[in-house]
Amino acid sequence: MLNECKKTIVKRERRALRVRAPIKKREVLRLSVFRSAKHISAQIINDQKHETIVGVGSYEKDFRNIKDRKEVAKQVGLMLAKVAKEKNIDTVVFDRGRYKYHGRLAALADGAREGGLLF
C-alpha cells in the first residue's frame, strides 16, 4: 500500500515539473491553480519579481451560496479575470500544476477566458 502512495506522489511531482518547467522560462505572468477537495483558488504570479498580483479563491464570501463545485470554479475564473482586467492584465500562461485539465480546472479556465483573459 505504501508503494502505491509513493508512486502516486511521484507521478504528481513529475507532472508538476513537466508542466511548470517551460512556463517559468518565459517572461510572462502565470495563472497558477490550487484545487482541494472542498475549494479551488487561482493566482496570477509574476515570477521575475516573485510576487502574487491577483488571488481569488472559493473560500471567499461571494461563493458560499453556490452548491455546484464546477459552477463555483467557473465563477472564481470570472472573478479572477475581472480583477486582472482592473489591473491591466490581459495575457497569462495557464499553470495547472499537478492537476489534470479536467472538471473543475477546465471550468475555472473557461470562466477566466469568458472574463477576458487570454491564454
Contact map, one row per residue, 1 for C-alpha under 8 A:
11111000000000000000000000000000000000000000000000000000000000000000000000000000000000000000000000000000000000000000000
11111100000000000000000000000000000000000000000000000000000000000000000000000000000000000000000000000000000000000000000
11111110000000000000000000000000000000000000000000000000000000000000000000000000000000000000000000000000000000000000000
11111111000000000000000000000000000000000000000000000000000000000000000000000000000000000000000000000000000000000000000
11111111100000000000000000000000000000000000000000000000000000000000000000000000000000000000000000000000000000000000000
01111111110000000000000000000000000000000000000000000000000000000000000000000000000000000000000000000000000000000000000
00111111111000000000000000000000000000000000000000000000000000000000000000000000000000000000000000000000000000000000000
00011111111100000000000000000000000000000000000000000000000000000000000000000000000000000000000000000000000000000000000
00001111111110000000000000000000000000000000000000000000000000000000000000000000000000000000000000000000000000000000000
00000111111111000000000000000000000000000000000000000000000000000000000000000000000000000000000000000000000000000000000
00000011111111100000000000000000000000000000000000000000000000000000000000000000000000000000000000000000000000000000000
00000001111111110000000000000000000000000000000000000000000000000000000000000000000000000000000001100000000000000000000
00000000111111111000000000000000000000000000000000000000000000000000000000000000000000000000000001000000000000000000000
00000000011111111100000000000000000000000000000000000000000000000000000000000000000000000000000001000000000000000000000
00000000001111111110000000000000000000000000000000000000000000000000000000000000000000000000000011000000000000000000000
00000000000111111111000000000000000000000000000000000000000000000000000000000000000000000000000111100000000000000000000
00000000000011111111100000000000000000000000000000000000000000000000000000000000000000000000000010000000000000000000000
00000000000001111111110000000000000000000000000000000000000000000000000000000000000000000000000000000000000000000000000
00000000000000111111111000000000000000000000000000000000000000000000000000000000000000000000001111000000000000000000000
00000000000000011111111100000000000000000000000000000000000000000000000000000000000000000000001010000000000000000000000
00000000000000001111111110000000000000000000000000000000000000000000000000000000000000000000000000000000000000000000000
00000000000000000111111111000000000000000000000000000000000000000000000000000000000000000000000000000000000000000000000
00000000000000000011111111000100000000000000000000000000000000000000000000000000000000000000101000000000000000000000000
00000000000000000001111111100000000000000000001000000000000000000000000000000000000000000000000000000000000000000000000
00000000000000000000111111100000000000000000000000000000000000000000000000000000000000000000000000000000000000000000000
00000000000000000000011111110000000000000000000000000000000000000000000000000000000000000000000000000000000000000000000
00000000000000000000000111111000000000000000001100000000000000000000000000000000000000000000000000000000000000000000000
00000000000000000000000001111100000000000000011000000000000000000000000000000000000000000011100000000000000000000000000
00000000000000000000000000111110000000000001111000000000000000000000000000000000000000000011100000000000000000000000000
00000000000000000000001000011111000000000011111000000000000000000000000000000000000000000001111000000000000000000000000
00000000000000000000000000001111100000000111100000000000000000000000000000000000000000000001111000000000000000000000000
00000000000000000000000000000111110000000111100000000000000000000000000000000000000000000000011110000000000000000000000
00000000000000000000000000000011111000011110000000000000000000000000000000000000000000000000001110000000100000000000000
00000000000000000000000000000001111100011100000000000000000000000000000000000000000000000000000110000000000000000000000
00000000000000000000000000000000111111111000000000000000000000000000000000000000000000000000000000000000100000000000000
00000000000000000000000000000000011111110000000000000000000000000000000000000000000000000000000000000000000000000000000
00000000000000000000000000000000001111100000000000000000000000000000000000000000000000000000000000000000000000000000000
00000000000000000000000000000000001111110000000000000000000000000000000000000000000000000000000000000000000000000000000
00000000000000000000000000000000001111111000000000000000111000000000000000000000000000000000000000000000000000000000000
00000000000000000000000000000000111101111100000000000000111000000000000010010000000000000000000000000000000000000000000
00000000000000000000000000000000111000111110000000000011110000000000000000010000000000000000000000000000000000000000000
00000000000000000000000000000011110000011111000000000011100000000000000000011001000000000000000000000000000000000000000
00000000000000000000000000000111100000001111100000011111000000000000000000000001000000000000000000000000000000000000000
00000000000000000000000000001111000000000111110000011110000000000000000000000000000000000001000000000000000000000000000
00000000000000000000000000001111000000000011111001111100000000000000000000000000000000000000000000000000000000000000000
00000000000000000000000000011100000000000001111111111000000000000000000000000000000000000000000000000000000000000000000
00000000000000000000000100111100000000000000111111100000000000000000000000000000000000000000000000000000000000000000000
00000000000000000000000000100000000000000000011111000000000000000000000000000000000000000000000000000000000000000000000
00000000000000000000000000000000000000000000011111100000000000000000000000000000000000000000000000000000000000000000000
00000000000000000000000000000000000000000000111111110000000000000000000000000000000000000000000000000000000000000000000
00000000000000000000000000000000000000000000111011111000000000000000000000000000000000000000000000000000000000000000000
00000000000000000000000000000000000000000011110001111110000000000000000000000000000000000000000000000000000000000000000
00000000000000000000000000000000000000000011110000111110000000000000000000000000000000000000000000000000000000000000000
00000000000000000000000000000000000000000011100000011111000000000000000000000001001100000000000000000000000000000000000
00000000000000000000000000000000000000001111000000011111100000000000000000000001000000000000000000000000000000000000000
00000000000000000000000000000000000000001110000000000111110100000000000000010011000000000000000000000000000000000000000
00000000000000000000000000000000000000111100000000000011111100000000000000010000000000000000000000000000000000000000000
00000000000000000000000000000000000000111000000000000001111101110000000110010000000000000000000000000000000000000000000
00000000000000000000000000000000000000110000000000000000111110110000000000000000000000000000000000000000000000000000000
00000000000000000000000000000000000000000000000000000001111111110000000000000000000000000000000000000000000000000000000
00000000000000000000000000000000000000000000000000000000001111110000000000000000000000000000000000000000000000000000000
00000000000000000000000000000000000000000000000000000000010111111000000000000000000000000000000000000000000000000000000
00000000000000000000000000000000000000000000000000000000011111111100000100100000000000000000000000000000000000000000000
00000000000000000000000000000000000000000000000000000000011111111110000000000000000000000000000000000000000000000000000
00000000000000000000000000000000000000000000000000000000000001111110000000000000000000000000000000000000000000000000000
00000000000000000000000000000000000000000000000000000000000000111111101100000000000000000000000000000000000000000000000
00000000000000000000000000000000000000000000000000000000000000011111101100000000000000000000000000000000000000000000000
00000000000000000000000000000000000000000000000000000000000000000111111100000000000000000000000000000000000000000000000
00000000000000000000000000000000000000000000000000000000000000000111111110000000000000000000000000000001000000000000000
00000000000000000000000000000000000000000000000000000000000000000001111111000000000000000000000000000011001100000000000
00000000000000000000000000000000000000000000000000000000000000000111111111100000000000000000000000000000001000000000000
00000000000000000000000000000000000000000000000000000000010000100111111111110000000000000000000000000000000000000000000
00000000000000000000000000000000000000010000000000000000010000000000111111111000000000000000000000000001101100100000000
00000000000000000000000000000000000000000000000000000000000000000000011111111100000000000000000000000001001111110000000
00000000000000000000000000000000000000000000000000000000000000100000001111111110000000000000000000000000000100100000000
00000000000000000000000000000000000000011100000000000001110000000000000111111111000000000000000000000000000100110000000
00000000000000000000000000000000000000000100000000000000000000000000000011111111100000000000000000000000001111111010000
00000000000000000000000000000000000000000000000000000000000000000000000001111111110000000000000000000000000100111110000
00000000000000000000000000000000000000000000000000000001000000000000000000111111111000000000000000000000000000010010000
00000000000000000000000000000000000000000110000000000111000000000000000000011111111100000000000000000000000000010000000
00000000000000000000000000000000000000000000000000000000000000000000000000001111111110000000000000000000000000111011100
00000000000000000000000000000000000000000000000000000000000000000000000000000111111111000000000000000000000000000011000
00000000000000000000000000000000000000000000000000000100000000000000000000000011111111100000000000000000000000000000000
00000000000000000000000000000000000000000000000000000100000000000000000000000001111111111100000000000000000000000000100
00000000000000000000000000000000000000000000000000000000000000000000000000000000111111111100000000000000000000000001100
00000000000000000000000000000000000000000000000000000000000000000000000000000000011111111000000000000000000000000000000
00000000000000000000000000000000000000000000000000000000000000000000000000000000001111111000000000000000000000000000000
00000000000000000000000000000000000000000000000000000000000000000000000000000000000111111100000000000000000000000000000
00000000000000000000000000000000000000000000000000000000000000000000000000000000000111111111000000000000000000000000100
00000000000000000000000000000000000000000000000000000000000000000000000000000000000110011111000000000000000000000001110
00000000000000000000000000011000000000000000000000000000000000000000000000000000000000001111100000000000000000000000111
00000000000000000000000000011110000000000001000000000000000000000000000000000000000000001111110000000000000000000000111
00000000000000000000001000011110000000000000000000000000000000000000000000000000000000000011111000000000000000000000001
00000000000000000000000000000111000000000000000000000000000000000000000000000000000000000001111100000000000000000000001
00000000000000000011001000000111100000000000000000000000000000000000000000000000000000000000111110000000000000000000000
00000000000000010010000000000001110000000000000000000000000000000000000000000000000000000000011111111000100000000000000
00000000000000111011000000000001110000000000000000000000000000000000000000000000000000000000001111100000000000000000000
00000000000111110010000000000000000000000000000000000000000000000000000000000000000000000000000111110000000000000000000
00000000000100010000000000000000000000000000000000000000000000000000000000000000000000000000000111111000100000000000000
00000000000000000000000000000000000000000000000000000000000000000000000000000000000000000000000101111100100000000000000
00000000000000000000000000000000000000000000000000000000000000000000000000000000000000000000000100111110110000000000000
00000000000000000000000000000000000000000000000000000000000000000000000000000000000000000000000000011111110000000000000
00000000000000000000000000000000000000000000000000000000000000000000010000000000000000000000000000001111111000000000000
00000000000000000000000000000000000000000000000000000000000000000000110011000000000000000000000000000111111100000000000
00000000000000000000000000000000101000000000000000000000000000000000000010000000000000000000000100111111111110000000000
00000000000000000000000000000000000000000000000000000000000000000000000000000000000000000000000000001111111111000000000
00000000000000000000000000000000000000000000000000000000000000000000011011001000000000000000000000000011111111100000000
00000000000000000000000000000000000000000000000000000000000000000000010011111100000000000000000000000001111111110000000
00000000000000000000000000000000000000000000000000000000000000000000000001001000000000000000000000000000111111111000000
00000000000000000000000000000000000000000000000000000000000000000000000001001000000000000000000000000000011111111100000
00000000000000000000000000000000000000000000000000000000000000000000000011111100100000000000000000000000001111111110000
00000000000000000000000000000000000000000000000000000000000000000000000001011111100000000000000000000000000111111111100
00000000000000000000000000000000000000000000000000000000000000000000000000001100100000000000000000000000000011111111111
00000000000000000000000000000000000000000000000000000000000000000000000000000100000000000000000000000000000001111111100
00000000000000000000000000000000000000000000000000000000000000000000000000001110110000000000000000000000000000111111100
00000000000000000000000000000000000000000000000000000000000000000000000000000000110010000100000000000000000000011111110
00000000000000000000000000000000000000000000000000000000000000000000000000000000100110001111000000000000000000011111111
00000000000000000000000000000000000000000000000000000000000000000000000000000000000000000111000000000000000000001001111
00000000000000000000000000000000000000000000000000000000000000000000000000000000000000000011110000000000000000001000111
